[in-house]
Each structure stands twice: as structure tokens, then as C-alpha cells.
Amino acid sequence: MNHQTRLQALSAFLKTQRAKVQPQSVGLTAGKRRRTPGLRREEVAQLAGVSLTWYTWLEQGRDIRVSASVLDAIANALQLTVDERKYLYALAFESGTGPILSQEEQPKISPSLQRILQELRYCPTIISDRRCQIVGWNQAASHVFLDFEQIPAKERNLISLLFARRELRRLAVNWEHFVSGFLSIFRAYYGQYVEDEWYEQFLDEMKRTHPDFHPLWEQSRVSSAPEVLIEFRHAKAGKMLFHLTSLQVQGDADLRCSIYTPAPDSSTEEKLKQLMERQSARTAKLE
């Protein structure tokens, strides 16, 4: 992203995080006349030990000098997590890491990672790159989500598919909760690769194409590895419960492995087995 876009992103992030902090959590009283959700600017400035004018300029996205110690104080005042702090520092210091990939370049999955995909037979698993482009999946994922093989490689972006495909919108009982986990990962990448213009182009396209994307993006958290329980209403298998675990694959490609493990106290795994067996039987008949 360019310099001005980075400052705008920093401004939006500070405002969003300030609105999330409840006054009581930092020892302040809410008061009856409080109109602002969360903290006021002057309260953040007081907690961080900086002047109101300086913090206002920072939150407005002005090009001002920021020190690490002051940014630490602001992060403490806003009660940021480790991932949120990294995101804040990346935007404030323009300190993203990693090479900028070309549009056509796509990471390759190693044979060992491909073997892991196959072994996770009843755990739907998706491998994606730092742009959330799907580069690998197993058969279980094809049965629960989509037949990714039928989607052109350039269109296999996980974030885009979540908003564009009706099957995925209908799948999750709480679709917004389902999407929020992936948006939090995407935002972590967005802060890590601040010099890659692809992210701004992608975000602009998503906002133009999907009106409900913008509010969800603005409210999204920052997390490199969220773990959540997801409830699906599968068209063929009915209710299914999965624990989503997101793991970063070590290596130069910066790949992520999203594993959906069937909830142990549910019939999800058995339903998935039956679903896959029925499909295998139908395929065998056609052959």
C-alpha cells in the first residue's frame, strides 16, 4: 500500500480498537452522558501519557513521527493482543516483511504437505497462501465446502469465495462468525505485507462487489491463528460441528493450513464418512 493508504489504515484501526474498549475495563466510569462507544480520544491520550492533540493527529492519519515507546503505551491503553500490536507497528512504522509476489506466482505444496492433506482423511483441510488463495485441499474439504477442482485457479480466493458463493453463505449457521475468522487472518497478512499493492486492489474490488464486505472488514480483528467452533448446516449431511485450527506452515512460501476437526462429542465424523462413501459409490457406478 502507498504511504497515504497506510496512514488511512492506521487511522481506521485506531478508531475501531478505541470503540471496542469499555471504560470500566480501564478503571473509568461509563457515565450517563457518554455518546461515544468505547473510550474517548482524550481518555486514550491520558492512559497512554501523550497529549490529546498528538493522539488526535495520529488517529486522523496525519504524517507525524512515532516512537516505539509511545506506540507501546497506546497499545497498552487500547488493550491490544500480540497480533494486533504487530499490525499496529507494521502500519505505524511501515515495517512489513516478505517479498512481493507477482500476480501469476503461486506457491507449490511440498510432497510431505500433500501427504499430510491425504492423511487428514476426515478432517476437511485447506492450504492457502498469504493472499488467502487456495493452493491445496483434501477430499473431505471438497465434500463439506466446494469442489474446488471445478473453480478456475485464479478464482480460488478464500475470502472472495466466502462472499460470492451461495453454498458457503448457506453452509455456516452463523456466517458472519465464520467469515470473521478468515478476515482476522487476512488482516494480519495485510499488516505484514504493507508494501504489497495487491491487498489494496483486492480490498477495493471486494468493497465494490460485495456491499456487506466493508462493515465486516472494518470490524474484523487481527489474529494469525484463530481457533473457533463452527456449526454447519450441510445440504446433504445436516448439522455438523467442527473445531477450526489455523496453522502456519514453516517455509519460504508462507502457507497456512486450516484444519476442520470434527467435534468429538458429535456425530460429525460419522456423517462425513457416510457422505464421502456415498459419493465414492456414485463415482464408481459412473465409471
N, C-alpha and C positions, 0 to 999 in steps of 0.2 A: 504494500500500500504506500501511497505517497505521503509526504510529510503532513499535509493538511488533513488527509483522511485519517492518519494515525492519531492526530490530536482530537479529531471528532470522535473517534472510537474511544479514546481515553475519557473524554467528557461524558459520553453516554454511559460508560461503565461506572464511573464515579457516582453519577446521579442514580443509577439503578441500585447500586450497592447501598448508597445512603438511605434510599427509601425502604430497604429491607431491614435495617437495624431498628429494633424497638427501643425507645428511650429508657424503659425500665431495665433493659439488659446492660446498660452502661451507667446505671445509677442515677438517671434523670427521671423526673415525673412527666407523665404524658400531658397533663393539663387539659382543661375543657376547651380551650380556645385554639388548640393546635389544629392547623389546617393541612400541614404537610405530612404525608405518610413517612414514617421513619424519623430520621434526625433532620434538623435544620442545618444549613450550611455553617452558621455560627457555632453550633454545637460540635460539629466535626472539627472545626478550626480550634475550638477550645480544648477538646480532647487530645488533638494532635500537637497542641502547643505552637500553632502557627497563626499568623494574622488572618482575619476574615477576608481582607482584600486579596491576599496572596492565594488563599484556598479558592476563593471565588474565581479568580483568573484561571487557576488550574482546572477547575470544573467547567469553566466556559470554553476550554480548549485553546487558551492563549499560549503562545510560544514563549514560555518562561523557563528559567533554569530550575532544575530539580535536583536535590541531593539524595543520596541513598538513605541517609539517616532520617530526613524529613518524610520520605516516602514510606519508610518503616513505621513512622508514627501515624501516618494516615491509614496505612494498612491495619494497624492495631485498632485505631478508632473505628474503622469500618468492619472489624472482626472478620477479616478475610481468611480463607483457608490457604493452605500451602499452594494449591493450584491457582487460586485467584490472585495470590501475591505474585506468582511468576508471570501471570498475564498482565497485571498492573505494571510490573517492572519492565516487561518487554515493550509495552506501549509507551511508557514514560521515557525510557532510555533508547528506544529503537534498537533493542538488543536481541532480535530474533536470531535463531541459529538454523543451520542447514542449508544445503544448496537449493537453488531454484530450478525446478524441473521444467522441461518443455511440455507443451500440451500433449504431445504424442507419446512421451516417455511413460512407460508403465512398469512398475516393479514386477519381478518374477518370483514365484514361490519356489523355494528350495524343495528338493525331493523329500527331505526329512519333515518339513512342514506339511507337505502334501500327504505324507504317511500319517501324521497326527490327525489331519482332517478325516481321513478314512477310518481311523481307529475310533474317533468320536461318533460312532455309528448312530446312536440315539440321542445325541446332543446336537441340535442344529447349530452350525458354526459358520461364521462368515469372516473372511480375511479382507481387510480394506487398507488402503494406503492413507497417507496424511491428508489427502483431499477427500477422504471417505469414498473413494472409488473402489468398488468391489472387484477384487482380483482373484478371489477363490472362495469356494463354498463346498459343503458336502451334500450328500443326497438328502439328509434329514432337513437341511435348510430349504432345499427345493420343494419338499413336501409341505413344510409349515408356512413358508413365505411365498416365494415365487419360483418359477422355473427360470432361473437367471440365464440359462443357456439360450433361451428364446429372446433375450433382450440384447440388442447390439452393445458391444463392449463400451462404446463411448457414452451410452445412456445408463450404465450401471453405477450411477452415483447414489449412495445410500440415502443421503439427505433428500435429494431430488425425488427418488422413488417413494419415500415415505409420504410426500405431499402429493405426488402425481398419480399414484396407483390406488384405485378404489379398494382393491383387495387388501392392501396394507392398512388403509384407513378403517376398514370394517373389522380387521383382524383383532386389534387390541381393544379391550373393554374400555380402557382409558387411553385413548390415542395420544392426547397431549402429554400424558406422563410417559408414554412410550417414546415419543419424539424427543422429549426433553433430555433424556439420557444421551442421545446421539448429538443433539445440539451442544451439550456441555463439552463433549469430546471435540466437536468441530471448533468450538470457541477456543479451546486450549491450543489446537493447531493454529488457529488464526493469530493468536498472540505469539506463538513460537516462530512462525514464518512471516513476520511483518513485512518483509521485503518482497514477498511473492504477490504480484498484482493479480494473480488468478483468483484469489479469495474475494477481492472486491468485485471483480467481474461476476463471479458466481453469486455473491450475495445480492447484487443489483438485479441479476436475472431472476433469482428466487422471489424477490420482493415484487417485481413486475408481474411475474407469472402466477404467484400464489398469494392472495391478499392476507391469508391467515398466517403466513410465514413471519412477517415483520414483528407483530407483538410477541410471538413465541421466542423469536431470536433476541429481542430486547430484554426479555425476562430470563433468558437462559443463564444457567450457572456456568462455572468453569470447573471441569473435572477431567483428569486424564484417565481415570479408571472407575467409573461409577458402578456400583453393584445394586441392582434393583430386582424386585419380584414383579413379573409381568403376567397378567392374565389375558389369555387369548380366547376368542370365540371362533374356532376354526369351522369353516363351512362344512367340512366332512367329518371332523373328529369331535366337534363340540368344545366344551370347556377344557383348556389346557393351561397349566401353571408352570412357568419357567423362572429360574434364577439367572439373570444376565450377569455374566462376569466378563469384563473387558481387560485384555492383557496386551501389553505392548511387546512385540516380537523384537528381540535384540538383533541388531544388524544395521547395515547401511541403508536398507530400503525403508525403514521407519513404518513397518506394517503393524496392524492391530488385529488381534484375534478376539472376536465377540462370540462367546460360547453361551448357549441357552441350555442350562441343565434342568431336566425335569424335576419339579419339586418332589422331594422324597415321600411326602405324605399324601400324594395324589395319584390318580390313575393315568397321568400324562404319558409316562413312558410306554405303558401298555397300549394306549391309544395310538401313539406314534408308530409302534411296531406294527399294529394292525393296518394302519394307513399305508405304510411302506410295503407290507406284504401284499395288500390288495392291488397296489399299483404294479408291483413286480409280476403278479399273476396276470394282470391285464396286458402288460407288455409282452409276457411270454406267449399269450394267445395270439397276439398280433404278429409275432414272429413265426 
